[in-house]
Amino acid sequence: MDRERSLAEMPEEKKSKNEKKGASGKIRGKVKIEVYGEEMVEKVVKLSGNSGRVYLPPDWVGCRVKIIRID
């Protein structure tokens, strides 16, 4: 409770990305996600207009992928 109160009093720009409140009003934290797949790449999202973009190998075209934000 004290942590929630201190975070609520802290200016939004000083909160870390994982401590900002979601739509439900609860503080979000990290969760463990286990995924089975064929290959994995780790990249940084680049700015592209008003959104972000990640380039993947051309042989992945047409394949299903899952994107997980880790920080």
PDB file with one MODEL, atoms N, CA, C and O in Angstrom:
MODEL        1
ATOM      1  N   MET A   1       0.821  -1.192   0.000  1.00  0.00           N
ATOM      2  CA  MET A   1       0.000   0.000   0.000  1.00  0.00           C
ATOM      3  C   MET A   1       0.865   1.256   0.000  1.00  0.00           C
ATOM      4  O   MET A   1       0.570   2.209  -0.722  1.00  0.00           O
ATOM      5  N   ASP A   2       1.942   1.267   0.812  1.00  0.00           N
ATOM      6  CA  ASP A   2       2.819   2.431   0.857  1.00  0.00           C
ATOM      7  C   ASP A   2       3.485   2.665  -0.489  1.00  0.00           C
ATOM      8  O   ASP A   2       3.652   3.812  -0.905  1.00  0.00           O
ATOM      9  N   ARG A   3       3.872   1.578  -1.182  1.00  0.00           N
ATOM     10  CA  ARG A   3       4.496   1.704  -2.494  1.00  0.00           C
ATOM     11  C   ARG A   3       3.519   2.323  -3.490  1.00  0.00           C
ATOM     12  O   ARG A   3       3.905   3.192  -4.272  1.00  0.00           O
ATOM     13  N   GLU A   4       2.263   1.890  -3.473  1.00  0.00           N
ATOM     14  CA  GLU A   4       1.264   2.456  -4.379  1.00  0.00           C
ATOM     15  C   GLU A   4       1.055   3.939  -4.090  1.00  0.00           C
ATOM     16  O   GLU A   4       0.944   4.742  -5.017  1.00  0.00           O
ATOM     17  N   ARG A   5       1.001   4.303  -2.826  1.00  0.00           N
ATOM     18  CA  ARG A   5       0.794   5.689  -2.453  1.00  0.00           C
ATOM     19  C   ARG A   5       1.983   6.534  -2.898  1.00  0.00           C
ATOM     20  O   ARG A   5       1.789   7.626  -3.431  1.00  0.00           O
ATOM     21  N   SER A   6       3.230   6.046  -2.690  1.00  0.00           N
ATOM     22  CA  SER A   6       4.405   6.825  -3.079  1.00  0.00           C
ATOM     23  C   SER A   6       4.491   6.948  -4.596  1.00  0.00           C
ATOM     24  O   SER A   6       4.913   7.990  -5.098  1.00  0.00           O
ATOM     25  N   LEU A   7       4.101   5.906  -5.346  1.00  0.00           N
ATOM     26  CA  LEU A   7       4.106   5.984  -6.802  1.00  0.00           C
ATOM     27  C   LEU A   7       3.023   6.935  -7.307  1.00  0.00           C
ATOM     28  O   LEU A   7       3.208   7.618  -8.314  1.00  0.00           O
ATOM     29  N   ALA A   8       1.896   6.974  -6.603  1.00  0.00           N
ATOM     30  CA  ALA A   8       0.813   7.855  -7.017  1.00  0.00           C
ATOM     31  C   ALA A   8       1.209   9.319  -6.845  1.00  0.00           C
ATOM     32  O   ALA A   8       0.759  10.178  -7.603  1.00  0.00           O
ATOM     33  N   GLU A   9       2.047   9.603  -5.854  1.00  0.00           N
ATOM     34  CA  GLU A   9       2.479  10.977  -5.599  1.00  0.00           C
ATOM     35  C   GLU A   9       3.633  11.400  -6.510  1.00  0.00           C
ATOM     36  O   GLU A   9       3.893  12.594  -6.658  1.00  0.00           O
ATOM     37  N   MET A  10       4.328  10.434  -7.122  1.00  0.00           N
ATOM     38  CA  MET A  10       5.480  10.712  -7.966  1.00  0.00           C
ATOM     39  C   MET A  10       5.017  11.201  -9.333  1.00  0.00           C
ATOM     40  O   MET A  10       4.056  10.656  -9.877  1.00  0.00           O
ATOM     41  N   PRO A  11       5.666  12.206  -9.901  1.00  0.00           N
ATOM     42  CA  PRO A  11       5.289  12.679 -11.240  1.00  0.00           C
ATOM     43  C   PRO A  11       5.398  11.552 -12.255  1.00  0.00           C
ATOM     44  O   PRO A  11       6.269  10.690 -12.133  1.00  0.00           O
ATOM     45  N   GLU A  12       4.525  11.550 -13.254  1.00  0.00           N
ATOM     46  CA  GLU A  12       4.453  10.482 -14.249  1.00  0.00           C
ATOM     47  C   GLU A  12       5.783  10.253 -14.959  1.00  0.00           C
ATOM     48  O   GLU A  12       6.131   9.106 -15.239  1.00  0.00           O
ATOM     49  N   GLU A  13       6.540  11.317 -15.261  1.00  0.00           N
ATOM     50  CA  GLU A  13       7.778  11.163 -15.995  1.00  0.00           C
ATOM     51  C   GLU A  13       8.874  10.489 -15.174  1.00  0.00           C
ATOM     52  O   GLU A  13       9.849  10.007 -15.751  1.00  0.00           O
ATOM     53  N   LYS A  14       8.751  10.438 -13.863  1.00  0.00           N
ATOM     54  CA  LYS A  14       9.771   9.802 -13.032  1.00  0.00           C
ATOM     55  C   LYS A  14       9.482   8.328 -12.783  1.00  0.00           C
ATOM     56  O   LYS A  14      10.356   7.610 -12.296  1.00  0.00           O
ATOM     57  N   LYS A  15       8.286   7.860 -13.101  1.00  0.00           N
ATOM     58  CA  LYS A  15       7.960   6.455 -12.922  1.00  0.00           C
ATOM     59  C   LYS A  15       8.625   5.650 -14.030  1.00  0.00           C
ATOM     60  O   LYS A  15       8.731   6.112 -15.166  1.00  0.00           O
ATOM     61  N   SER A  16       9.073   4.446 -13.696  1.00  0.00           N
ATOM     62  CA  SER A  16       9.629   3.604 -14.748  1.00  0.00           C
ATOM     63  C   SER A  16       8.485   3.085 -15.622  1.00  0.00           C
ATOM     64  O   SER A  16       7.317   3.159 -15.239  1.00  0.00           O
ATOM     65  N   LYS A  17       8.828   2.569 -16.783  1.00  0.00           N
ATOM     66  CA  LYS A  17       7.801   2.085 -17.710  1.00  0.00           C
ATOM     67  C   LYS A  17       6.951   0.985 -17.088  1.00  0.00           C
ATOM     68  O   LYS A  17       5.759   0.888 -17.380  1.00  0.00           O
ATOM     69  N   ASN A  18       7.549   0.154 -16.234  1.00  0.00           N
ATOM     70  CA  ASN A  18       6.815  -0.966 -15.648  1.00  0.00           C
ATOM     71  C   ASN A  18       5.980  -0.559 -14.442  1.00  0.00           C
ATOM     72  O   ASN A  18       5.175  -1.357 -13.961  1.00  0.00           O
ATOM     73  N   GLU A  19       6.149   0.661 -13.940  1.00  0.00           N
ATOM     74  CA  GLU A  19       5.402   1.085 -12.772  1.00  0.00           C
ATOM     75  C   GLU A  19       4.226   1.983 -13.126  1.00  0.00           C
ATOM     76  O   GLU A  19       3.465   2.371 -12.240  1.00  0.00           O
ATOM     77  N   LYS A  20       4.062   2.320 -14.392  1.00  0.00           N
ATOM     78  CA  LYS A  20       2.922   3.146 -14.787  1.00  0.00           C
ATOM     79  C   LYS A  20       1.647   2.332 -14.665  1.00  0.00           C
ATOM     80  O   LYS A  20       1.651   1.114 -14.841  1.00  0.00           O
ATOM     81  N   LYS A  21       0.565   3.017 -14.363  1.00  0.00           N
ATOM     82  CA  LYS A  21      -0.704   2.325 -14.194  1.00  0.00           C
ATOM     83  C   LYS A  21      -1.316   2.003 -15.546  1.00  0.00           C
ATOM     84  O   LYS A  21      -1.264   2.812 -16.473  1.00  0.00           O
ATOM     85  N   GLY A  22      -1.891   0.822 -15.648  1.00  0.00           N
ATOM     86  CA  GLY A  22      -2.577   0.419 -16.873  1.00  0.00           C
ATOM     87  C   GLY A  22      -4.003   0.928 -16.874  1.00  0.00           C
ATOM     88  O   GLY A  22      -4.390   1.722 -16.016  1.00  0.00           O
ATOM     89  N   ALA A  23      -4.784   0.467 -17.844  1.00  0.00           N
ATOM     90  CA  ALA A  23      -6.175   0.904 -17.985  1.00  0.00           C
ATOM     91  C   ALA A  23      -7.011   0.510 -16.771  1.00  0.00           C
ATOM     92  O   ALA A  23      -7.978   1.194 -16.437  1.00  0.00           O
ATOM     93  N   SER A  24      -6.647  -0.587 -16.108  1.00  0.00           N
ATOM     94  CA  SER A  24      -7.420  -1.048 -14.957  1.00  0.00           C
ATOM     95  C   SER A  24      -7.092  -0.259 -13.695  1.00  0.00           C
ATOM     96  O   SER A  24      -7.788  -0.403 -12.689  1.00  0.00           O
ATOM     97  N   GLY A  25      -6.034   0.583 -13.723  1.00  0.00           N
ATOM     98  CA  GLY A  25      -5.674   1.372 -12.565  1.00  0.00           C
ATOM     99  C   GLY A  25      -4.692   0.670 -11.649  1.00  0.00           C
ATOM    100  O   GLY A  25      -4.269   1.253 -10.651  1.00  0.00           O
ATOM    101  N   LYS A  26      -4.313  -0.574 -11.959  1.00  0.00           N
ATOM    102  CA  LYS A  26      -3.362  -1.312 -11.139  1.00  0.00           C
ATOM    103  C   LYS A  26      -1.963  -1.141 -11.718  1.00  0.00           C
ATOM    104  O   LYS A  26      -1.799  -0.957 -12.924  1.00  0.00           O
ATOM    105  N   ILE A  27      -0.966  -1.203 -10.858  1.00  0.00           N
ATOM    106  CA  ILE A  27       0.418  -1.068 -11.297  1.00  0.00           C
ATOM    107  C   ILE A  27       0.832  -2.347 -12.010  1.00  0.00           C
ATOM    108  O   ILE A  27       0.637  -3.452 -11.503  1.00  0.00           O
ATOM    109  N   ARG A  28       1.421  -2.171 -13.223  1.00  0.00           N
ATOM    110  CA  ARG A  28       1.854  -3.323 -14.001  1.00  0.00           C
ATOM    111  C   ARG A  28       3.255  -3.724 -13.578  1.00  0.00           C
ATOM    112  O   ARG A  28       4.067  -2.871 -13.219  1.00  0.00           O
ATOM    113  N   GLY A  29       3.540  -5.011 -13.618  1.00  0.00           N
ATOM    114  CA  GLY A  29       4.874  -5.524 -13.330  1.00  0.00           C
ATOM    115  C   GLY A  29       5.267  -6.515 -14.405  1.00  0.00           C
ATOM    116  O   GLY A  29       4.517  -6.734 -15.356  1.00  0.00           O
ATOM    117  N   LYS A  30       6.419  -7.108 -14.263  1.00  0.00           N
ATOM    118  CA  LYS A  30       6.875  -8.098 -15.234  1.00  0.00           C
ATOM    119  C   LYS A  30       6.248  -9.441 -14.934  1.00  0.00           C
ATOM    120  O   LYS A  30       5.976  -9.777 -13.781  1.00  0.00           O
ATOM    121  N   VAL A  31       6.020 -10.213 -16.000  1.00  0.00           N
ATOM    122  CA  VAL A  31       5.490 -11.561 -15.868  1.00  0.00           C
ATOM    123  C   VAL A  31       6.399 -12.511 -16.624  1.00  0.00           C
ATOM    124  O   VAL A  31       7.100 -12.101 -17.548  1.00  0.00           O
ATOM    125  N   LYS A  32       6.390 -13.760 -16.242  1.00  0.00           N
ATOM    126  CA  LYS A  32       7.169 -14.774 -16.940  1.00  0.00           C
ATOM    127  C   LYS A  32       6.299 -15.337 -18.057  1.00  0.00           C
ATOM    128  O   LYS A  32       5.154 -15.727 -17.831  1.00  0.00           O
ATOM    129  N   ILE A  33       6.859 -15.375 -19.270  1.00  0.00           N
ATOM    130  CA  ILE A  33       6.136 -15.897 -20.421  1.00  0.00           C
ATOM    131  C   ILE A  33       6.978 -17.003 -21.034  1.00  0.00           C
ATOM    132  O   ILE A  33       8.149 -16.793 -21.348  1.00  0.00           O
ATOM    133  N   GLU A  34       6.393 -18.172 -21.204  1.00  0.00           N
ATOM    134  CA  GLU A  34       7.090 -19.299 -21.811  1.00  0.00           C
ATOM    135  C   GLU A  34       6.499 -19.533 -23.185  1.00  0.00           C
ATOM    136  O   GLU A  34       5.289 -19.717 -23.323  1.00  0.00           O
ATOM    137  N   VAL A  35       7.353 -19.526 -24.211  1.00  0.00           N
ATOM    138  CA  VAL A  35       6.893 -19.649 -25.591  1.00  0.00           C
ATOM    139  C   VAL A  35       7.722 -20.711 -26.286  1.00  0.00           C
ATOM    140  O   VAL A  35       8.939 -20.766 -26.106  1.00  0.00           O
ATOM    141  N   TYR A  36       7.074 -21.556 -27.080  1.00  0.00           N
ATOM    142  CA  TYR A  36       7.761 -22.551 -27.897  1.00  0.00           C
ATOM    143  C   TYR A  36       7.786 -22.059 -29.326  1.00  0.00           C
ATOM    144  O   TYR A  36       6.782 -21.545 -29.820  1.00  0.00           O
ATOM    145  N   GLY A  37       8.913 -22.205 -30.000  1.00  0.00           N
ATOM    146  CA  GLY A  37       9.013 -21.734 -31.369  1.00  0.00           C
ATOM    147  C   GLY A  37      10.188 -22.342 -32.099  1.00  0.00           C
ATOM    148  O   GLY A  37      10.858 -23.243 -31.594  1.00  0.00           O
ATOM    149  N   GLU A  38      10.428 -21.838 -33.291  1.00  0.00           N
ATOM    150  CA  GLU A  38      11.476 -22.349 -34.167  1.00  0.00           C
ATOM    151  C   GLU A  38      12.773 -21.548 -34.046  1.00  0.00           C
ATOM    152  O   GLU A  38      13.849 -22.130 -33.913  1.00  0.00           O
ATOM    153  N   GLU A  39      12.678 -20.229 -34.092  1.00  0.00           N
ATOM    154  CA  GLU A  39      13.843 -19.351 -34.040  1.00  0.00           C
ATOM    155  C   GLU A  39      13.507 -18.128 -33.201  1.00  0.00           C
ATOM    156  O   GLU A  39      12.338 -17.814 -32.975  1.00  0.00           O
ATOM    157  N   MET A  40      14.555 -17.438 -32.740  1.00  0.00           N
ATOM    158  CA  MET A  40      14.337 -16.221 -31.978  1.00  0.00           C
ATOM    159  C   MET A  40      15.364 -15.186 -32.404  1.00  0.00           C
ATOM    160  O   MET A  40      16.530 -15.509 -32.630  1.00  0.00           O
ATOM    161  N   VAL A  41      14.925 -13.954 -32.510  1.00  0.00           N
ATOM    162  CA  VAL A  41      15.833 -12.828 -32.718  1.00  0.00           C
ATOM    163  C   VAL A  41      15.498 -11.782 -31.666  1.00  0.00           C
ATOM    164  O   VAL A  41      14.349 -11.665 -31.241  1.00  0.00           O
ATOM    165  N   GLU A  42      16.498 -11.029 -31.251  1.00  0.00           N
ATOM    166  CA  GLU A  42      16.270  -9.945 -30.301  1.00  0.00           C
ATOM    167  C   GLU A  42      16.724  -8.663 -30.973  1.00  0.00           C
ATOM    168  O   GLU A  42      17.877  -8.541 -31.387  1.00  0.00           O
ATOM    169  N   LYS A  43      15.811  -7.708 -31.080  1.00  0.00           N
ATOM    170  CA  LYS A  43      16.096  -6.461 -31.768  1.00  0.00           C
ATOM    171  C   LYS A  43      15.514  -5.294 -30.987  1.00  0.00           C
ATOM    172  O   LYS A  43      14.704  -5.474 -30.078  1.00  0.00           O
ATOM    173  N   VAL A  44      15.941  -4.104 -31.356  1.00  0.00           N
ATOM    174  CA  VAL A  44      15.406  -2.870 -30.778  1.00  0.00           C
ATOM    175  C   VAL A  44      14.429  -2.284 -31.791  1.00  0.00           C
ATOM    176  O   VAL A  44      14.737  -2.209 -32.981  1.00  0.00           O
ATOM    177  N   VAL A  45      13.265  -1.873 -31.330  1.00  0.00           N
ATOM    178  CA  VAL A  45      12.253  -1.282 -32.206  1.00  0.00           C
ATOM    179  C   VAL A  45      12.722   0.103 -32.639  1.00  0.00           C
ATOM    180  O   VAL A  45      13.149   0.909 -31.812  1.00  0.00           O
ATOM    181  N   LYS A  46      12.640   0.370 -33.928  1.00  0.00           N
ATOM    182  CA  LYS A  46      13.034   1.664 -34.491  1.00  0.00           C
ATOM    183  C   LYS A  46      11.794   2.489 -34.781  1.00  0.00           C
ATOM    184  O   LYS A  46      10.727   1.948 -35.071  1.00  0.00           O
ATOM    185  N   LEU A  47      11.942   3.797 -34.702  1.00  0.00           N
ATOM    186  CA  LEU A  47      10.844   4.712 -35.001  1.00  0.00           C
ATOM    187  C   LEU A  47      10.531   4.667 -36.495  1.00  0.00           C
ATOM    188  O   LEU A  47      11.431   4.676 -37.334  1.00  0.00           O
ATOM    189  N   SER A  48       9.237   4.619 -36.807  1.00  0.00           N
ATOM    190  CA  SER A  48       8.789   4.600 -38.201  1.00  0.00           C
ATOM    191  C   SER A  48       7.493   5.399 -38.273  1.00  0.00           C
ATOM    192  O   SER A  48       6.416   4.860 -38.019  1.00  0.00           O
ATOM    193  N   GLY A  49       7.592   6.673 -38.616  1.00  0.00           N
ATOM    194  CA  GLY A  49       6.402   7.525 -38.647  1.00  0.00           C
ATOM    195  C   GLY A  49       5.856   7.712 -37.252  1.00  0.00           C
ATOM    196  O   GLY A  49       6.556   8.197 -36.363  1.00  0.00           O
ATOM    197  N   ASN A  50       4.591   7.324 -37.054  1.00  0.00           N
ATOM    198  CA  ASN A  50       3.945   7.441 -35.742  1.00  0.00           C
ATOM    199  C   ASN A  50       3.930   6.123 -34.971  1.00  0.00           C
ATOM    200  O   ASN A  50       3.204   5.996 -33.985  1.00  0.00           O
ATOM    201  N   SER A  51       4.719   5.144 -35.405  1.00  0.00           N
ATOM    202  CA  SER A  51       4.737   3.856 -34.721  1.00  0.00           C
ATOM    203  C   SER A  51       6.159   3.306 -34.722  1.00  0.00           C
ATOM    204  O   SER A  51       7.107   4.028 -35.029  1.00  0.00           O
ATOM    205  N   GLY A  52       6.305   2.042 -34.384  1.00  0.00           N
ATOM    206  CA  GLY A  52       7.611   1.399 -34.357  1.00  0.00           C
ATOM    207  C   GLY A  52       7.696   0.311 -35.402  1.00  0.00           C
ATOM    208  O   GLY A  52       6.681  -0.173 -35.903  1.00  0.00           O
ATOM    209  N   ARG A  53       8.928  -0.070 -35.725  1.00  0.00           N
ATOM    210  CA  ARG A  53       9.138  -1.089 -36.761  1.00  0.00           C
ATOM    211  C   ARG A  53      10.292  -1.987 -36.360  1.00  0.00           C
ATOM    212  O   ARG A  53      11.302  -1.527 -35.827  1.00  0.00           O
ATOM    213  N   VAL A  54      10.125  -3.282 -36.626  1.00  0.00           N
ATOM    214  CA  VAL A  54      11.183  -4.262 -36.429  1.00  0.00           C
ATOM    215  C   VAL A  54      11.319  -5.034 -37.733  1.00  0.00           C
ATOM    216  O   VAL A  54      10.336  -5.580 -38.234  1.00  0.00           O
ATOM    217  N   TYR A  55      12.513  -5.085 -38.281  1.00  0.00           N
ATOM    218  CA  TYR A  55      12.749  -5.856 -39.502  1.00  0.00           C
ATOM    219  C   TYR A  55      13.104  -7.292 -39.131  1.00  0.00           C
ATOM    220  O   TYR A  55      13.913  -7.537 -38.236  1.00  0.00           O
ATOM    221  N   LEU A  56      12.490  -8.221 -39.828  1.00  0.00           N
ATOM    222  CA  LEU A  56      12.726  -9.651 -39.600  1.00  0.00           C
ATOM    223  C   LEU A  56      13.297 -10.271 -40.864  1.00  0.00           C
ATOM    224  O   LEU A  56      13.200  -9.686 -41.943  1.00  0.00           O
ATOM    225  N   PRO A  57      13.897 -11.462 -40.740  1.00  0.00           N
ATOM    226  CA  PRO A  57      14.478 -12.106 -41.921  1.00  0.00           C
ATOM    227  C   PRO A  57      13.425 -12.355 -43.006  1.00  0.00           C
ATOM    228  O   PRO A  57      12.269 -12.636 -42.690  1.00  0.00           O
ATOM    229  N   PRO A  58      13.815 -12.253 -44.280  1.00  0.00           N
ATOM    230  CA  PRO A  58      12.850 -12.427 -45.371  1.00  0.00           C
ATOM    231  C   PRO A  58      12.219 -13.816 -45.427  1.00  0.00           C
ATOM    232  O   PRO A  58      11.100 -13.962 -45.919  1.00  0.00           O
ATOM    233  N   ASP A  59      12.914 -14.830 -44.935  1.00  0.00           N
ATOM    234  CA  ASP A  59      12.318 -16.168 -44.957  1.00  0.00           C
ATOM    235  C   ASP A  59      11.232 -16.341 -43.896  1.00  0.00           C
ATOM    236  O   ASP A  59      10.577 -17.383 -43.859  1.00  0.00           O
ATOM    237  N   TRP A  60      11.026 -15.337 -43.027  1.00  0.00           N
ATOM    238  CA  TRP A  60       9.949 -15.360 -42.045  1.00  0.00           C
ATOM    239  C   TRP A  60       8.646 -14.815 -42.624  1.00  0.00           C
ATOM    240  O   TRP A  60       7.608 -14.896 -41.967  1.00  0.00           O
ATOM    241  N   VAL A  61       8.674 -14.269 -43.823  1.00  0.00           N
ATOM    242  CA  VAL A  61       7.462 -13.702 -44.434  1.00  0.00           C
ATOM    243  C   VAL A  61       6.414 -14.809 -44.559  1.00  0.00           C
ATOM    244  O   VAL A  61       6.695 -15.891 -45.075  1.00  0.00           O
ATOM    245  N   GLY A  62       5.212 -14.523 -44.083  1.00  0.00           N
ATOM    246  CA  GLY A  62       4.115 -15.495 -44.108  1.00  0.00           C
ATOM    247  C   GLY A  62       4.039 -16.359 -42.858  1.00  0.00           C
ATOM    248  O   GLY A  62       3.075 -17.105 -42.683  1.00  0.00           O
ATOM    249  N   CYS A  63       5.035 -16.271 -41.990  1.00  0.00           N
ATOM    250  CA  CYS A  63       5.039 -17.062 -40.749  1.00  0.00           C
ATOM    251  C   CYS A  63       4.377 -16.275 -39.624  1.00  0.00           C
ATOM    252  O   CYS A  63       4.349 -15.045 -39.649  1.00  0.00           O
ATOM    253  N   ARG A  64       3.850 -16.985 -38.647  1.00  0.00           N
ATOM    254  CA  ARG A  64       3.304 -16.342 -37.451  1.00  0.00           C
ATOM    255  C   ARG A  64       4.440 -16.034 -36.495  1.00  0.00           C
ATOM    256  O   ARG A  64       5.337 -16.855 -36.305  1.00  0.00           O
ATOM    257  N   VAL A  65       4.407 -14.841 -35.886  1.00  0.00           N
ATOM    258  CA  VAL A  65       5.407 -14.454 -34.896  1.00  0.00           C
ATOM    259  C   VAL A  65       4.692 -13.899 -33.670  1.00  0.00           C
ATOM    260  O   VAL A  65       3.530 -13.497 -33.745  1.00  0.00           O
ATOM    261  N   LYS A  66       5.385 -13.881 -32.559  1.00  0.00           N
ATOM    262  CA  LYS A  66       4.875 -13.271 -31.334  1.00  0.00           C
ATOM    263  C   LYS A  66       5.903 -12.251 -30.885  1.00  0.00           C
ATOM    264  O   LYS A  66       7.098 -12.543 -30.836  1.00  0.00           O
ATOM    265  N   ILE A  67       5.442 -11.065 -30.562  1.00  0.00           N
ATOM    266  CA  ILE A  67       6.331  -9.994 -30.123  1.00  0.00           C
ATOM    267  C   ILE A  67       6.108  -9.780 -28.627  1.00  0.00           C
ATOM    268  O   ILE A  67       4.975  -9.594 -28.183  1.00  0.00           O
ATOM    269  N   ILE A  68       7.195  -9.809 -27.851  1.00  0.00           N
ATOM    270  CA  ILE A  68       7.124  -9.625 -26.411  1.00  0.00           C
ATOM    271  C   ILE A  68       8.032  -8.463 -26.038  1.00  0.00           C
ATOM    272  O   ILE A  68       9.233  -8.502 -26.307  1.00  0.00           O
ATOM    273  N   ARG A  69       7.467  -7.426 -25.419  1.00  0.00           N
ATOM    274  CA  ARG A  69       8.274  -6.300 -24.957  1.00  0.00           C
ATOM    275  C   ARG A  69       8.949  -6.697 -23.658  1.00  0.00           C
ATOM    276  O   ARG A  69       8.275  -7.097 -22.709  1.00  0.00           O
ATOM    277  N   ILE A  70      10.281  -6.591 -23.599  1.00  0.00           N
ATOM    278  CA  ILE A  70      11.003  -7.044 -22.411  1.00  0.00           C
ATOM    279  C   ILE A  70      11.476  -5.908 -21.520  1.00  0.00           C
ATOM    280  O   ILE A  70      11.924  -6.164 -20.403  1.00  0.00           O
ATOM    281  N   ASP A  71      11.394  -4.665 -21.973  1.00  0.00           N
ATOM    282  CA  ASP A  71      11.748  -3.537 -21.097  1.00  0.00           C
ATOM    283  C   ASP A  71      11.003  -2.294 -21.527  1.00  0.00           C
ATOM    284  O   ASP A  71      11.162  -1.236 -20.918  1.00  0.00           O
TER     285      ASP A  71
ENDMDL
END
